[in-house]
Amino acid sequence: MGLIEARRDQPPENSYTATLLAGGINRIGEKLREEAAEVISAAEKVDGSETRRDEVVHEAADLMYHLFVLLAFSRVGLDEVSAELRSRFGTSGLKEKASRKPRP
């Protein structure tokens, strides 16, 4: 995340990351949705072969990178996301979801 944050704070020329960040949430969101679809598509093709698994790994890395860009754009740290996940440990996912306050 440090490199992505550096690109956000001091965008160099010819940087894909800086270009994404400059495109704002709409561009980042577009790429994140695209990458999510690609990882799902790759996973649907898994047949046990290394080649198919490698495709999932490749697409998952792309998805995670674009999620990291979104987090950096939003100034949300991985430590915050990690803390949120830790706070959910030991709580049924169904109970946690039911306890959420409705969004306005």
Biopython code that builds the backbone (N, CA, C, O; Angstrom):
import numpy as np
from Bio.PDB.StructureBuilder import StructureBuilder

atoms = [
    (1, "MET", "N", (0.830, -1.200, 0.000)),
    (1, "MET", "CA", (0.000, 0.000, 0.000)),
    (1, "MET", "C", (0.864, 1.250, 0.000)),
    (1, "MET", "O", (0.446, 2.290, -0.509)),
    (2, "GLY", "N", (2.057, 1.164, 0.560)),
    (2, "GLY", "CA", (2.925, 2.333, 0.641)),
    (2, "GLY", "C", (3.244, 2.925, -0.712)),
    (2, "GLY", "O", (3.237, 4.145, -0.877)),
    (3, "LEU", "N", (3.525, 2.073, -1.684)),
    (3, "LEU", "CA", (3.847, 2.563, -3.023)),
    (3, "LEU", "C", (2.623, 3.218, -3.667)),
    (3, "LEU", "O", (2.741, 4.249, -4.329)),
    (4, "ILE", "N", (1.465, 2.622, -3.471)),
    (4, "ILE", "CA", (0.235, 3.197, -4.026)),
    (4, "ILE", "C", (-0.038, 4.556, -3.378)),
    (4, "ILE", "O", (-0.412, 5.508, -4.063)),
    (5, "GLU", "N", (0.147, 4.643, -2.076)),
    (5, "GLU", "CA", (-0.049, 5.920, -1.380)),
    (5, "GLU", "C", (0.953, 6.961, -1.857)),
    (5, "GLU", "O", (0.611, 8.138, -1.976)),
    (6, "ALA", "N", (2.179, 6.546, -2.130)),
    (6, "ALA", "CA", (3.194, 7.474, -2.654)),
    (6, "ALA", "C", (2.787, 7.987, -4.027)),
    (6, "ALA", "O", (2.973, 9.165, -4.335)),
    (7, "ARG", "N", (2.233, 7.105, -4.851)),
    (7, "ARG", "CA", (1.762, 7.523, -6.182)),
    (7, "ARG", "C", (0.591, 8.499, -6.057)),
    (7, "ARG", "O", (0.435, 9.409, -6.871)),
    (8, "ARG", "N", (-0.227, 8.293, -5.024)),
    (8, "ARG", "CA", (-1.356, 9.201, -4.774)),
    (8, "ARG", "C", (-0.845, 10.581, -4.362)),
    (8, "ARG", "O", (-1.332, 11.605, -4.841)),
    (9, "ASP", "N", (0.140, 10.594, -3.470)),
    (9, "ASP", "CA", (0.612, 11.851, -2.896)),
    (9, "ASP", "C", (1.566, 12.617, -3.800)),
    (9, "ASP", "O", (1.597, 13.847, -3.771)),
    (10, "GLN", "N", (2.344, 11.896, -4.600)),
    (10, "GLN", "CA", (3.281, 12.521, -5.540)),
    (10, "GLN", "C", (3.230, 11.754, -6.851)),
    (10, "GLN", "O", (4.118, 10.953, -7.142)),
    (11, "PRO", "N", (2.184, 12.000, -7.646)),
    (11, "PRO", "CA", (1.982, 11.203, -8.857)),
    (11, "PRO", "C", (3.071, 11.422, -9.911)),
    (11, "PRO", "O", (3.249, 12.536, -10.404)),
    (12, "PRO", "N", (3.795, 10.356, -10.252)),
    (12, "PRO", "CA", (4.800, 10.480, -11.307)),
    (12, "PRO", "C", (4.143, 10.389, -12.683)),
    (12, "PRO", "O", (3.014, 9.916, -12.816)),
    (13, "GLU", "N", (4.854, 10.842, -13.683)),
    (13, "GLU", "CA", (4.367, 10.689, -15.055)),
    (13, "GLU", "C", (4.450, 9.216, -15.428)),
    (13, "GLU", "O", (5.252, 8.471, -14.864)),
    (14, "ASN", "N", (3.641, 8.808, -16.357)),
    (14, "ASN", "CA", (3.673, 7.447, -16.898)),
    (14, "ASN", "C", (3.463, 6.370, -15.835)),
    (14, "ASN", "O", (4.085, 5.309, -15.897)),
    (15, "SER", "N", (2.597, 6.633, -14.869)),
    (15, "SER", "CA", (2.280, 5.654, -13.832)),
    (15, "SER", "C", (0.819, 5.244, -13.969)),
    (15, "SER", "O", (-0.079, 6.084, -13.909)),
    (16, "TYR", "N", (0.587, 3.945, -14.155)),
    (16, "TYR", "CA", (-0.777, 3.442, -14.252)),
    (16, "TYR", "C", (-1.540, 3.745, -12.959)),
    (16, "TYR", "O", (-2.698, 4.160, -12.995)),
    (17, "THR", "N", (-0.886, 3.537, -11.835)),
    (17, "THR", "CA", (-1.524, 3.787, -10.541)),
    (17, "THR", "C", (-1.935, 5.250, -10.406)),
    (17, "THR", "O", (-3.054, 5.547, -9.990)),
    (18, "ALA", "N", (-1.033, 6.161, -10.757)),
    (18, "ALA", "CA", (-1.339, 7.592, -10.673)),
    (18, "ALA", "C", (-2.492, 7.950, -11.607)),
    (18, "ALA", "O", (-3.334, 8.780, -11.265)),
    (19, "THR", "N", (-2.533, 7.330, -12.779)),
    (19, "THR", "CA", (-3.615, 7.580, -13.736)),
    (19, "THR", "C", (-4.954, 7.112, -13.169)),
    (19, "THR", "O", (-5.962, 7.810, -13.277)),
    (20, "LEU", "N", (-4.954, 5.927, -12.566)),
    (20, "LEU", "CA", (-6.186, 5.427, -11.939)),
    (20, "LEU", "C", (-6.668, 6.377, -10.847)),
    (20, "LEU", "O", (-7.843, 6.741, -10.800)),
    (21, "LEU", "N", (-5.751, 6.771, -9.976)),
    (21, "LEU", "CA", (-6.101, 7.671, -8.878)),
    (21, "LEU", "C", (-6.631, 9.004, -9.398)),
    (21, "LEU", "O", (-7.579, 9.558, -8.841)),
    (22, "ALA", "N", (-6.028, 9.511, -10.453)),
    (22, "ALA", "CA", (-6.475, 10.777, -11.042)),
    (22, "ALA", "C", (-7.867, 10.641, -11.651)),
    (22, "ALA", "O", (-8.603, 11.623, -11.750)),
    (23, "GLY", "N", (-8.230, 9.426, -12.060)),
    (23, "GLY", "CA", (-9.549, 9.174, -12.631)),
    (23, "GLY", "C", (-10.656, 9.174, -11.599)),
    (23, "GLY", "O", (-11.838, 9.185, -11.942)),
    (24, "GLY", "N", (-10.272, 9.161, -10.336)),
    (24, "GLY", "CA", (-11.256, 9.234, -9.268)),
    (24, "GLY", "C", (-11.993, 7.927, -9.035)),
    (24, "GLY", "O", (-11.687, 6.893, -9.628)),
    (25, "ILE", "N", (-12.964, 8.012, -8.160)),
    (25, "ILE", "CA", (-13.685, 6.816, -7.733)),
    (25, "ILE", "C", (-14.428, 6.148, -8.881)),
    (25, "ILE", "O", (-14.576, 4.926, -8.884)),
    (26, "ASN", "N", (-14.897, 6.916, -9.851)),
    (26, "ASN", "CA", (-15.613, 6.300, -10.966)),
    (26, "ASN", "C", (-14.698, 5.390, -11.773)),
    (26, "ASN", "O", (-15.080, 4.270, -12.110)),
    (27, "ARG", "N", (-13.503, 5.857, -12.085)),
    (27, "ARG", "CA", (-12.549, 5.048, -12.856)),
    (27, "ARG", "C", (-12.065, 3.860, -12.035)),
    (27, "ARG", "O", (-11.991, 2.740, -12.540)),
    (28, "ILE", "N", (-11.737, 4.102, -10.776)),
    (28, "ILE", "CA", (-11.263, 3.019, -9.914)),
    (28, "ILE", "C", (-12.364, 1.968, -9.746)),
    (28, "ILE", "O", (-12.099, 0.770, -9.841)),
    (29, "GLY", "N", (-13.578, 2.410, -9.501)),
    (29, "GLY", "CA", (-14.705, 1.490, -9.341)),
    (29, "GLY", "C", (-14.968, 0.680, -10.589)),
    (29, "GLY", "O", (-15.270, -0.511, -10.515)),
    (30, "GLU", "N", (-14.854, 1.322, -11.734)),
    (30, "GLU", "CA", (-15.032, 0.630, -13.014)),
    (30, "GLU", "C", (-14.013, -0.506, -13.147)),
    (30, "GLU", "O", (-14.364, -1.625, -13.522)),
    (31, "LYS", "N", (-12.761, -0.208, -12.837)),
    (31, "LYS", "CA", (-11.706, -1.221, -12.928)),
    (31, "LYS", "C", (-11.912, -2.322, -11.887)),
    (31, "LYS", "O", (-11.691, -3.497, -12.183)),
    (32, "LEU", "N", (-12.326, -1.964, -10.695)),
    (32, "LEU", "CA", (-12.544, -2.956, -9.647)),
    (32, "LEU", "C", (-13.664, -3.917, -10.043)),
    (32, "LEU", "O", (-13.536, -5.127, -9.856)),
    (33, "ARG", "N", (-14.754, -3.390, -10.586)),
    (33, "ARG", "CA", (-15.852, -4.244, -11.049)),
    (33, "ARG", "C", (-15.382, -5.163, -12.177)),
    (33, "ARG", "O", (-15.716, -6.348, -12.201)),
    (34, "GLU", "N", (-14.614, -4.613, -13.099)),
    (34, "GLU", "CA", (-14.087, -5.399, -14.221)),
    (34, "GLU", "C", (-13.200, -6.540, -13.711)),
    (34, "GLU", "O", (-13.324, -7.678, -14.166)),
    (35, "GLU", "N", (-12.322, -6.235, -12.781)),
    (35, "GLU", "CA", (-11.406, -7.255, -12.258)),
    (35, "GLU", "C", (-12.157, -8.306, -11.442)),
    (35, "GLU", "O", (-11.802, -9.484, -11.484)),
    (36, "ALA", "N", (-13.186, -7.899, -10.702)),
    (36, "ALA", "CA", (-13.990, -8.869, -9.947)),
    (36, "ALA", "C", (-14.656, -9.856, -10.900)),
    (36, "ALA", "O", (-14.680, -11.059, -10.638)),
    (37, "ALA", "N", (-15.192, -9.349, -11.996)),
    (37, "ALA", "CA", (-15.816, -10.226, -12.991)),
    (37, "ALA", "C", (-14.794, -11.183, -13.592)),
    (37, "ALA", "O", (-15.105, -12.347, -13.843)),
    (38, "GLU", "N", (-13.580, -10.699, -13.821)),
    (38, "GLU", "CA", (-12.545, -11.544, -14.415)),
    (38, "GLU", "C", (-12.096, -12.649, -13.466)),
    (38, "GLU", "O", (-11.834, -13.767, -13.909)),
    (39, "VAL", "N", (-12.002, -12.361, -12.177)),
    (39, "VAL", "CA", (-11.595, -13.409, -11.235)),
    (39, "VAL", "C", (-12.697, -14.458, -11.102)),
    (39, "VAL", "O", (-12.407, -15.647, -10.969)),
    (40, "ILE", "N", (-13.939, -14.034, -11.137)),
    (40, "ILE", "CA", (-15.055, -14.980, -11.089)),
    (40, "ILE", "C", (-15.052, -15.848, -12.334)),
    (40, "ILE", "O", (-15.209, -17.066, -12.246)),
    (41, "SER", "N", (-14.876, -15.237, -13.478)),
    (41, "SER", "CA", (-14.819, -15.981, -14.736)),
    (41, "SER", "C", (-13.687, -17.002, -14.724)),
    (41, "SER", "O", (-13.869, -18.139, -15.158)),
    (42, "ALA", "N", (-12.531, -16.601, -14.233)),
    (42, "ALA", "CA", (-11.391, -17.522, -14.158)),
    (42, "ALA", "C", (-11.705, -18.681, -13.211)),
    (42, "ALA", "O", (-11.380, -19.830, -13.511)),
    (43, "ALA", "N", (-12.329, -18.388, -12.078)),
    (43, "ALA", "CA", (-12.651, -19.436, -11.103)),
    (43, "ALA", "C", (-13.668, -20.424, -11.661)),
    (43, "ALA", "O", (-13.625, -21.612, -11.341)),
    (44, "GLU", "N", (-14.573, -19.939, -12.485)),
    (44, "GLU", "CA", (-15.577, -20.821, -13.085)),
    (44, "GLU", "C", (-14.946, -21.826, -14.041)),
    (44, "GLU", "O", (-15.541, -22.866, -14.326)),
    (45, "LYS", "N", (-13.758, -21.529, -14.534)),
    (45, "LYS", "CA", (-13.075, -22.406, -15.495)),
    (45, "LYS", "C", (-12.127, -23.398, -14.833)),
    (45, "LYS", "O", (-11.544, -24.239, -15.517)),
    (46, "VAL", "N", (-11.963, -23.316, -13.513)),
    (46, "VAL", "CA", (-11.007, -24.188, -12.825)),
    (46, "VAL", "C", (-11.424, -25.642, -13.009)),
    (46, "VAL", "O", (-12.561, -26.030, -12.739)),
    (47, "ASP", "N", (-10.469, -26.423, -13.474)),
    (47, "ASP", "CA", (-10.719, -27.846, -13.703)),
    (47, "ASP", "C", (-9.679, -28.717, -13.000)),
    (47, "ASP", "O", (-9.567, -29.910, -13.281)),
    (48, "GLY", "N", (-8.925, -28.114, -12.089)),
    (48, "GLY", "CA", (-7.897, -28.852, -11.371)),
    (48, "GLY", "C", (-6.513, -28.724, -11.971)),
    (48, "GLY", "O", (-5.531, -29.133, -11.351)),
    (49, "SER", "N", (-6.416, -28.165, -13.163)),
    (49, "SER", "CA", (-5.104, -28.019, -13.798)),
    (49, "SER", "C", (-4.392, -26.785, -13.248)),
    (49, "SER", "O", (-5.026, -25.815, -12.833)),
    (50, "GLU", "N", (-3.070, -26.844, -13.255)),
    (50, "GLU", "CA", (-2.271, -25.711, -12.778)),
    (50, "GLU", "C", (-2.525, -24.463, -13.614)),
    (50, "GLU", "O", (-2.546, -23.353, -13.083)),
    (51, "THR", "N", (-2.718, -24.638, -14.917)),
    (51, "THR", "CA", (-2.941, -23.489, -15.796)),
    (51, "THR", "C", (-4.180, -22.720, -15.370)),
    (51, "THR", "O", (-4.154, -21.491, -15.298)),
    (52, "ARG", "N", (-5.247, -23.421, -15.090)),
    (52, "ARG", "CA", (-6.494, -22.760, -14.681)),
    (52, "ARG", "C", (-6.337, -22.099, -13.317)),
    (52, "ARG", "O", (-6.838, -20.996, -13.100)),
    (53, "ARG", "N", (-5.652, -22.758, -12.409)),
    (53, "ARG", "CA", (-5.413, -22.178, -11.087)),
    (53, "ARG", "C", (-4.547, -20.930, -11.207)),
    (53, "ARG", "O", (-4.793, -19.935, -10.525)),
    (54, "ASP", "N", (-3.545, -20.978, -12.064)),
    (54, "ASP", "CA", (-2.670, -19.821, -12.263)),
    (54, "ASP", "C", (-3.453, -18.616, -12.768)),
    (54, "ASP", "O", (-3.151, -17.476, -12.416)),
    (55, "GLU", "N", (-4.458, -18.877, -13.594)),
    (55, "GLU", "CA", (-5.295, -17.784, -14.107)),
    (55, "GLU", "C", (-6.071, -17.131, -12.960)),
    (55, "GLU", "O", (-6.221, -15.909, -12.925)),
    (56, "VAL", "N", (-6.559, -17.940, -12.033)),
    (56, "VAL", "CA", (-7.273, -17.399, -10.868)),
    (56, "VAL", "C", (-6.316, -16.558, -10.026)),
    (56, "VAL", "O", (-6.672, -15.470, -9.576)),
    (57, "VAL", "N", (-5.101, -17.065, -9.815)),
    (57, "VAL", "CA", (-4.101, -16.322, -9.041)),
    (57, "VAL", "C", (-3.824, -14.979, -9.703)),
    (57, "VAL", "O", (-3.797, -13.948, -9.032)),
    (58, "HIS", "N", (-3.619, -14.989, -11.008)),
    (58, "HIS", "CA", (-3.323, -13.762, -11.758)),
    (58, "HIS", "C", (-4.469, -12.756, -11.625)),
    (58, "HIS", "O", (-4.245, -11.583, -11.327)),
    (59, "GLU", "N", (-5.684, -13.223, -11.847)),
    (59, "GLU", "CA", (-6.840, -12.322, -11.790)),
    (59, "GLU", "C", (-7.108, -11.851, -10.360)),
    (59, "GLU", "O", (-7.523, -10.711, -10.154)),
    (60, "ALA", "N", (-6.874, -12.723, -9.369)),
    (60, "ALA", "CA", (-7.062, -12.320, -7.971)),
    (60, "ALA", "C", (-6.063, -11.234, -7.589)),
    (60, "ALA", "O", (-6.399, -10.306, -6.855)),
    (61, "ALA", "N", (-4.833, -11.351, -8.089)),
    (61, "ALA", "CA", (-3.825, -10.313, -7.819)),
    (61, "ALA", "C", (-4.268, -8.982, -8.418)),
    (61, "ALA", "O", (-4.127, -7.936, -7.784)),
    (62, "ASP", "N", (-4.802, -9.018, -9.640)),
    (62, "ASP", "CA", (-5.312, -7.790, -10.264)),
    (62, "ASP", "C", (-6.440, -7.186, -9.430)),
    (62, "ASP", "O", (-6.484, -5.974, -9.216)),
    (63, "LEU", "N", (-7.349, -8.036, -8.963)),
    (63, "LEU", "CA", (-8.473, -7.564, -8.153)),
    (63, "LEU", "C", (-7.978, -6.917, -6.860)),
    (63, "LEU", "O", (-8.440, -5.842, -6.476)),
    (64, "MET", "N", (-7.041, -7.578, -6.198)),
    (64, "MET", "CA", (-6.521, -7.038, -4.942)),
    (64, "MET", "C", (-5.788, -5.723, -5.161)),
    (64, "MET", "O", (-5.934, -4.791, -4.369)),
    (65, "TYR", "N", (-5.005, -5.640, -6.221)),
    (65, "TYR", "CA", (-4.302, -4.386, -6.530)),
    (65, "TYR", "C", (-5.312, -3.250, -6.686)),
    (65, "TYR", "O", (-5.133, -2.177, -6.109)),
    (66, "HIS", "N", (-6.366, -3.478, -7.457)),
    (66, "HIS", "CA", (-7.345, -2.419, -7.690)),
    (66, "HIS", "C", (-8.118, -2.081, -6.411)),
    (66, "HIS", "O", (-8.515, -0.933, -6.216)),
    (67, "LEU", "N", (-8.334, -3.073, -5.538)),
    (67, "LEU", "CA", (-8.940, -2.791, -4.237)),
    (67, "LEU", "C", (-8.004, -1.922, -3.400)),
    (67, "LEU", "O", (-8.454, -0.993, -2.729)),
    (68, "PHE", "N", (-6.701, -2.221, -3.439)),
    (68, "PHE", "CA", (-5.727, -1.402, -2.710)),
    (68, "PHE", "C", (-5.733, 0.035, -3.226)),
    (68, "PHE", "O", (-5.605, 0.975, -2.441)),
    (69, "VAL", "N", (-5.880, 0.214, -4.534)),
    (69, "VAL", "CA", (-5.953, 1.563, -5.107)),
    (69, "VAL", "C", (-7.193, 2.280, -4.572)),
    (69, "VAL", "O", (-7.125, 3.451, -4.201)),
    (70, "LEU", "N", (-8.318, 1.579, -4.535)),
    (70, "LEU", "CA", (-9.546, 2.181, -4.006)),
    (70, "LEU", "C", (-9.368, 2.572, -2.537)),
    (70, "LEU", "O", (-9.794, 3.651, -2.122)),
    (71, "LEU", "N", (-8.744, 1.701, -1.759)),
    (71, "LEU", "CA", (-8.509, 2.018, -0.348)),
    (71, "LEU", "C", (-7.602, 3.230, -0.204)),
    (71, "LEU", "O", (-7.869, 4.109, 0.615)),
    (72, "ALA", "N", (-6.534, 3.287, -0.991)),
    (72, "ALA", "CA", (-5.617, 4.431, -0.929)),
    (72, "ALA", "C", (-6.341, 5.710, -1.338)),
    (72, "ALA", "O", (-6.160, 6.752, -0.707)),
    (73, "PHE", "N", (-7.151, 5.640, -2.379)),
    (73, "PHE", "CA", (-7.921, 6.804, -2.821)),
    (73, "PHE", "C", (-8.824, 7.293, -1.688)),
    (73, "PHE", "O", (-8.966, 8.496, -1.469)),
    (74, "SER", "N", (-9.429, 6.346, -0.973)),
    (74, "SER", "CA", (-10.361, 6.664, 0.112)),
    (74, "SER", "C", (-9.655, 6.958, 1.427)),
    (74, "SER", "O", (-10.297, 7.280, 2.427)),
    (75, "ARG", "N", (-8.323, 6.845, 1.420)),
    (75, "ARG", "CA", (-7.493, 7.055, 2.608)),
    (75, "ARG", "C", (-7.894, 6.118, 3.749)),
    (75, "ARG", "O", (-7.981, 6.512, 4.912)),
    (76, "VAL", "N", (-8.132, 4.868, 3.367)),
    (76, "VAL", "CA", (-8.430, 3.800, 4.317)),
    (76, "VAL", "C", (-7.235, 2.863, 4.321)),
    (76, "VAL", "O", (-6.805, 2.390, 3.268)),
    (77, "GLY", "N", (-6.699, 2.596, 5.503)),
    (77, "GLY", "CA", (-5.524, 1.738, 5.611)),
    (77, "GLY", "C", (-5.886, 0.268, 5.745)),
    (77, "GLY", "O", (-6.972, -0.083, 6.207)),
    (78, "LEU", "N", (-4.953, -0.587, 5.332)),
    (78, "LEU", "CA", (-5.159, -2.023, 5.498)),
    (78, "LEU", "C", (-5.315, -2.387, 6.968)),
    (78, "LEU", "O", (-6.021, -3.338, 7.303)),
    (79, "ASP", "N", (-4.662, -1.638, 7.840)),
    (79, "ASP", "CA", (-4.791, -1.897, 9.272)),
    (79, "ASP", "C", (-6.234, -1.697, 9.734)),
    (79, "ASP", "O", (-6.708, -2.409, 10.619)),
    (80, "GLU", "N", (-6.929, -0.737, 9.142)),
    (80, "GLU", "CA", (-8.331, -0.498, 9.493)),
    (80, "GLU", "C", (-9.215, -1.650, 9.021)),
    (80, "GLU", "O", (-10.112, -2.092, 9.738)),
    (81, "VAL", "N", (-8.952, -2.126, 7.813)),
    (81, "VAL", "CA", (-9.718, -3.249, 7.268)),
    (81, "VAL", "C", (-9.439, -4.503, 8.095)),
    (81, "VAL", "O", (-10.352, -5.259, 8.424)),
    (82, "SER", "N", (-8.174, -4.710, 8.422)),
    (82, "SER", "CA", (-7.784, -5.863, 9.232)),
    (82, "SER", "C", (-8.450, -5.818, 10.606)),
    (82, "SER", "O", (-8.923, -6.841, 11.100)),
    (83, "ALA", "N", (-8.488, -4.645, 11.219)),
    (83, "ALA", "CA", (-9.136, -4.491, 12.528)),
    (83, "ALA", "C", (-10.626, -4.808, 12.436)),
    (83, "ALA", "O", (-11.191, -5.433, 13.334)),
    (84, "GLU", "N", (-11.253, -4.377, 11.353)),
    (84, "GLU", "CA", (-12.680, -4.670, 11.161)),
    (84, "GLU", "C", (-12.903, -6.176, 11.046)),
    (84, "GLU", "O", (-13.839, -6.716, 11.634)),
    (85, "LEU", "N", (-12.042, -6.848, 10.287)),
    (85, "LEU", "CA", (-12.167, -8.302, 10.152)),
    (85, "LEU", "C", (-11.952, -9.000, 11.497)),
    (85, "LEU", "O", (-12.682, -9.930, 11.841)),
    (86, "ARG", "N", (-10.954, -8.551, 12.250)),
    (86, "ARG", "CA", (-10.695, -9.142, 13.573)),
    (86, "ARG", "C", (-11.891, -8.952, 14.501)),
    (86, "ARG", "O", (-12.209, -9.837, 15.295)),
    (87, "SER", "N", (-12.558, -7.796, 14.402)),
    (87, "SER", "CA", (-13.703, -7.531, 15.282)),
    (87, "SER", "C", (-14.867, -8.473, 14.989)),
    (87, "SER", "O", (-15.741, -8.669, 15.833)),
    (88, "ARG", "N", (-14.874, -9.045, 13.810)),
    (88, "ARG", "CA", (-15.951, -9.955, 13.423)),
    (88, "ARG", "C", (-15.660, -11.401, 13.804)),
    (88, "ARG", "O", (-16.562, -12.239, 13.780)),
    (89, "PHE", "N", (-14.416, -11.704, 14.154)),
    (89, "PHE", "CA", (-14.037, -13.070, 14.484)),
    (89, "PHE", "C", (-14.843, -13.556, 15.683)),
    (89, "PHE", "O", (-14.952, -12.859, 16.692)),
    (90, "GLY", "N", (-15.401, -14.741, 15.566)),
    (90, "GLY", "CA", (-16.184, -15.309, 16.658)),
    (90, "GLY", "C", (-17.645, -14.917, 16.613)),
    (90, "GLY", "O", (-18.437, -15.366, 17.441)),
    (91, "THR", "N", (-18.010, -14.083, 15.654)),
    (91, "THR", "CA", (-19.405, -13.669, 15.491)),
    (91, "THR", "C", (-19.950, -14.323, 14.234)),
    (91, "THR", "O", (-19.329, -14.265, 13.173)),
    (92, "SER", "N", (-21.088, -14.931, 14.356)),
    (92, "SER", "CA", (-21.723, -15.522, 13.187)),
    (92, "SER", "C", (-21.944, -14.442, 12.137)),
    (92, "SER", "O", (-22.431, -13.355, 12.449)),
    (93, "GLY", "N", (-21.591, -14.739, 10.910)),
    (93, "GLY", "CA", (-21.806, -13.783, 9.828)),
    (93, "GLY", "C", (-23.267, -13.405, 9.682)),
    (93, "GLY", "O", (-23.591, -12.265, 9.348)),
    (94, "LEU", "N", (-24.146, -14.361, 9.933)),
    (94, "LEU", "CA", (-25.578, -14.077, 9.829)),
    (94, "LEU", "C", (-26.031, -13.138, 10.948)),
    (94, "LEU", "O", (-26.831, -12.232, 10.718)),
    (95, "LYS", "N", (-25.509, -13.361, 12.174)),
    (95, "LYS", "CA", (-25.865, -12.471, 13.291)),
    (95, "LYS", "C", (-25.300, -11.073, 13.066)),
    (95, "LYS", "O", (-25.970, -10.072, 13.321)),
    (96, "GLU", "N", (-24.063, -11.017, 12.585)),
    (96, "GLU", "CA", (-23.428, -9.713, 12.342)),
    (96, "GLU", "C", (-24.229, -8.929, 11.319)),
    (96, "GLU", "O", (-24.478, -7.737, 11.500)),
    (97, "LYS", "N", (-24.629, -9.589, 10.254)),
    (97, "LYS", "CA", (-25.385, -8.903, 9.201)),
    (97, "LYS", "C", (-26.740, -8.427, 9.735)),
    (97, "LYS", "O", (-27.181, -7.323, 9.414)),
    (98, "ALA", "N", (-27.391, -9.249, 10.537)),
    (98, "ALA", "CA", (-28.699, -8.887, 11.093)),
    (98, "ALA", "C", (-28.600, -7.714, 12.064)),
    (98, "ALA", "O", (-29.566, -6.970, 12.239)),
    (99, "SER", "N", (-27.432, -7.544, 12.699)),
    (99, "SER", "CA", (-27.285, -6.473, 13.686)),
    (99, "SER", "C", (-26.933, -5.121, 13.070)),
    (99, "SER", "O", (-26.919, -4.106, 13.766)),
    (100, "ARG", "N", (-26.652, -5.105, 11.783)),
    (100, "ARG", "CA", (-26.268, -3.839, 11.139)),
    (100, "ARG", "C", (-27.436, -2.862, 11.127)),
    (100, "ARG", "O", (-28.595, -3.243, 10.966)),
    (101, "LYS", "N", (-27.094, -1.603, 11.301)),
    (101, "LYS", "CA", (-28.096, -0.551, 11.203)),
    (101, "LYS", "C", (-28.411, -0.327, 9.730)),
    (101, "LYS", "O", (-27.514, -0.388, 8.888)),
    (102, "PRO", "N", (-29.679, -0.066, 9.409)),
    (102, "PRO", "CA", (-30.027, 0.209, 8.011)),
    (102, "PRO", "C", (-29.304, 1.454, 7.511)),
    (102, "PRO", "O", (-29.135, 2.428, 8.245)),
    (103, "ARG", "N", (-28.888, 1.407, 6.271)),
    (103, "ARG", "CA", (-28.221, 2.575, 5.674)),
    (103, "ARG", "C", (-29.273, 3.568, 5.213)),
    (103, "ARG", "O", (-30.338, 3.184, 4.729)),
    (104, "PRO", "N", (-28.963, 4.854, 5.370)),
    (104, "PRO", "CA", (-29.948, 5.878, 4.956)),
    (104, "PRO", "C", (-30.163, 5.878, 3.461)),
    (104, "PRO", "O", (-30.953, 6.672, 2.951)),
]
sb = StructureBuilder()
sb.init_structure("model")
sb.init_model(0)
sb.init_chain("A")
sb.init_seg("    ")
for serial, (resi, resn, name, xyz) in enumerate(atoms, 1):
    if name == "N":
        sb.init_residue(resn, " ", resi, " ")
    sb.init_atom(name, np.array(xyz, "f"), 0.0, 1.0, " ", f" {name:<3s}", serial, name[0])
structure = sb.get_structure()
